[in-house]
Amino acid sequence: MKALLSAMIAALAIVGSGANAAEQYPTRPIRMIVPFAPGGGSDVIARLVASKVGPILGQSVLVENRPGASGIIGADIAAKAAPDGYTILMANSALASNPFLYDKLPYDTAKDLVPVIDFGSSPTLLAAHPSAPFNTMPELVKYAKENPDEVTVGTSGAGQTAHLVAEMISQASDTQLMMVHYKGTAATMNDLLGGTIMMSVGTVPGFINYIKDNRLKPIAVASRERIPALPSVPTVAESISKYDMNAAIWFAAFVPSGTPAPIIDTLHKAVAEALKDPDIRARFAGEGLVPGGASREAFTKQFHEEMEQWKTFIAERNIKLEG
């Protein structure tokens, strides 16, 4: 009886200490893992949001880049981290498609990572080097058909949403586009600006400043509607009727499964507050980003629905990548 009573007291003490830790959270700096290289859209957004969330929480939020394998390396680190709120994964849409592109992942996306909040989203955009022999979507399709495998399309990584969008455009337009996969947006951008590749698919924030400086030319927006930041740029579907994807890349925070609900709520509230900051909203608007901030329930529903959509899309097109 005494042994049982002691065990119960010990268990209550552990629960109490956990609750106390959640109430005091955070008491030390938080690391935000970005599974992509510095300088890309994910990195820029992560650093901007982290700079606003830190003061709200009263602790620094330190961005840590862990690029590679279409975000799998960084996601694995986050999934295996202690579920204490001190490791956040800043993922993008690839997190929802990777489970169906690769035969095996080192983690179970649906079980090991918990959605917290979406930071925002961006339509995908096709942009080309000024020397590319086409200026519009119809011209691109015509040139690609006349010159199979000569149109090189850079992506930020095999399996990224940008890669899947390019594959969809290639299929819908009956053309053969040559995919060139890089480890992150920065490497892709270097070769695109240097003319090593003709074109790339990426986010509006990643391209818009180069477009404004005439170092890149926009070809088409891969969403269903034109975007305010580039109102004169047509959509892909305006030229290719078979293209039926509304491609937008979202950016969002996830934590390891098992993270206490009060801590997740604290993180959600802090990010939601940060996303209302006038500086963030102005930066997002200027770069063609739509601010997020949905409830945990709403974003969790969206995330799992997208996983099912990508599962169907990838299976229908028989797209598989080697891990």
SVG drawing of the C-alpha trace seen along z (x, -y; Angstrom):
<svg xmlns="http://www.w3.org/2000/svg" viewBox="-11 -49 37 51">
<polyline fill="none" stroke="black" stroke-width="0.4" points="0.0,0.0 2.8,-2.4 4.6,-1.6 1.4,-2.3 0.9,-5.6 4.5,-6.6 4.1,-5.8 0.9,-7.9 2.6,-10.8 5.6,-10.6 3.3,-10.5 1.4,-13.5 4.6,-15.3 5.7,-14.6 2.4,-15.8 2.6,-18.9 6.1,-19.7 5.1,-19.3 2.1,-21.7 4.4,-24.1 6.9,-24.1 4.1,-24.8 2.9,-27.7 6.4,-29.2 7.2,-28.6 9.4,-29.8 12.3,-30.2 15.1,-30.0 15.7,-30.7 13.7,-28.7 15.2,-27.3 13.2,-27.5 14.5,-24.9 14.2,-26.0 14.8,-22.9 16.1,-25.0 19.1,-27.0 19.6,-30.6 18.3,-33.3 15.2,-31.5 11.6,-32.4 11.2,-30.1 14.3,-31.5 13.2,-35.1 9.7,-34.5 11.0,-32.5 13.5,-35.3 10.9,-38.0 8.3,-36.1 11.0,-35.0 12.1,-38.6 8.5,-39.6 7.6,-36.4 10.7,-36.7 9.8,-39.9 6.2,-38.7 7.4,-35.6 10.2,-37.3 12.8,-34.9 15.0,-34.9 13.8,-32.7 16.9,-31.5 16.6,-30.4 18.7,-27.3 19.0,-26.3 19.1,-22.5 18.7,-22.2 18.7,-19.0 16.5,-16.2 13.5,-18.4 13.2,-19.5 13.4,-15.9 16.6,-16.4 15.3,-19.4 11.9,-17.9 13.5,-14.7 15.6,-16.7 12.4,-18.5 10.3,-15.4 12.9,-13.7 13.5,-16.7 12.2,-16.9 8.5,-17.8 9.0,-20.8 8.3,-23.7 11.9,-24.7 12.2,-23.3 9.8,-24.6 9.9,-23.4 9.1,-26.1 8.0,-23.9 6.4,-24.6 3.9,-22.7 6.5,-20.0 5.8,-18.5 2.4,-17.4 3.6,-15.8 6.9,-14.2 5.3,-11.1 3.9,-10.1 7.0,-11.0 9.4,-8.9 9.1,-5.2 10.2,-5.8 10.8,-8.7 12.7,-8.7 9.6,-9.9 5.9,-9.6 4.6,-13.1 1.0,-12.6 2.1,-11.1 5.4,-12.8 4.7,-16.4 1.8,-18.6 0.6,-21.7 0.7,-24.9 -0.2,-27.8 0.3,-28.9 2.5,-32.0 1.2,-32.7 1.1,-31.5 2.3,-32.6 1.2,-31.6 4.0,-30.0 5.4,-31.9 7.3,-31.0 10.1,-33.4 12.8,-33.3 16.2,-34.8 16.0,-37.8 17.9,-35.8 15.3,-33.1 13.8,-32.8 10.2,-33.3 8.3,-36.0 4.8,-34.5 3.3,-31.1 2.2,-30.5 5.7,-31.3 7.2,-29.0 5.0,-26.1 5.7,-26.7 9.5,-26.8 9.4,-23.8 7.6,-21.7 10.0,-22.7 13.0,-22.1 12.3,-19.1 14.3,-19.0 16.0,-22.3 14.0,-24.4 15.7,-24.0 13.6,-24.6 15.3,-25.0 13.6,-24.0 14.5,-24.4 14.6,-20.6 13.1,-17.4 9.7,-17.0 9.1,-20.6 5.8,-22.1 7.7,-24.0 8.9,-20.7 5.3,-19.3 4.0,-22.5 6.6,-22.3 5.7,-18.6 2.0,-19.5 2.7,-22.3 4.9,-20.0 2.1,-17.4 -0.7,-19.8 1.1,-21.5 2.4,-18.2 5.9,-19.5 9.2,-18.0 10.8,-20.4 14.2,-19.5 14.0,-19.6 17.1,-20.8 16.9,-20.3 19.0,-22.3 19.4,-22.2 17.5,-25.3 16.3,-28.5 19.6,-30.4 21.5,-28.0 18.6,-28.0 18.6,-31.7 22.3,-32.0 22.1,-29.9 18.9,-31.5 20.3,-35.0 23.5,-33.8 21.6,-32.3 22.8,-28.8 19.1,-27.7 16.4,-29.3 13.6,-29.4 12.5,-28.5 9.3,-28.0 9.2,-29.6 7.4,-31.9 6.5,-35.5 8.7,-36.8 11.7,-34.9 11.3,-36.5 9.6,-39.9 12.6,-42.1 14.6,-40.6 11.5,-41.2 11.3,-44.8 15.0,-45.2 14.5,-43.6 16.9,-40.8 14.2,-38.3 11.0,-38.3 7.7,-36.8 6.1,-34.3 2.9,-33.2 1.3,-32.8 0.5,-29.2 -2.6,-30.1 -6.2,-30.4 -6.3,-34.1 -3.8,-36.9 -2.1,-38.4 -2.2,-42.1 1.6,-42.3 1.9,-41.5 -1.5,-42.3 -0.3,-42.2 1.1,-38.7 -1.4,-36.1 -2.1,-32.7 -0.9,-29.5 -4.5,-28.4 -5.2,-31.3 -3.0,-29.7 -3.1,-26.0 -6.7,-24.8 -5.6,-21.4 -3.8,-23.0 -6.1,-22.7 -3.8,-23.2 -4.2,-26.2 -0.6,-26.1 0.2,-28.0 3.1,-27.4 2.3,-27.8 4.7,-28.3 3.8,-27.1 5.0,-26.1 5.0,-22.5 6.2,-21.0 7.1,-17.4 4.2,-15.2 3.8,-15.1 4.3,-18.8 1.9,-20.0 -1.2,-21.6 -0.7,-24.8 2.7,-25.3 1.3,-24.9 -1.4,-27.4 1.2,-29.8 3.1,-29.5 0.0,-29.9 -1.1,-33.0 2.4,-34.6 2.7,-33.9 -0.9,-35.1 -0.1,-38.3 3.1,-38.7 1.3,-38.3 -0.9,-41.3 2.2,-43.5 2.0,-46.3 5.6,-45.7 5.0,-42.1 1.7,-42.8 3.4,-45.5 6.3,-43.2 4.0,-40.4 1.8,-42.6 4.8,-44.0 6.1,-40.5 2.8,-39.0 2.3,-36.9 -1.1,-36.3 -0.8,-36.4 -1.9,-33.3 -2.9,-33.0 -5.7,-30.5 -6.9,-28.6 -5.0,-25.4 -8.1,-23.4 -8.5,-25.1 -4.9,-24.7 -4.7,-21.1 -7.7,-20.3 -6.1,-22.0 -2.9,-20.2 -4.4,-16.7 -6.7,-17.5 -3.7,-18.5 -1.9,-15.3 -4.8,-13.4 -4.9,-15.6 -1.1,-15.1 -1.5,-11.4 -4.0,-11.2 -2.2,-13.6 1.2,-11.9 -0.3,-8.4 -2.2,-9.4 0.9,-10.7 3.2,-8.0 5.8,-10.4 8.4,-8.8 11.7,-10.1 14.7,-8.3 15.4,-9.1"/>
</svg>
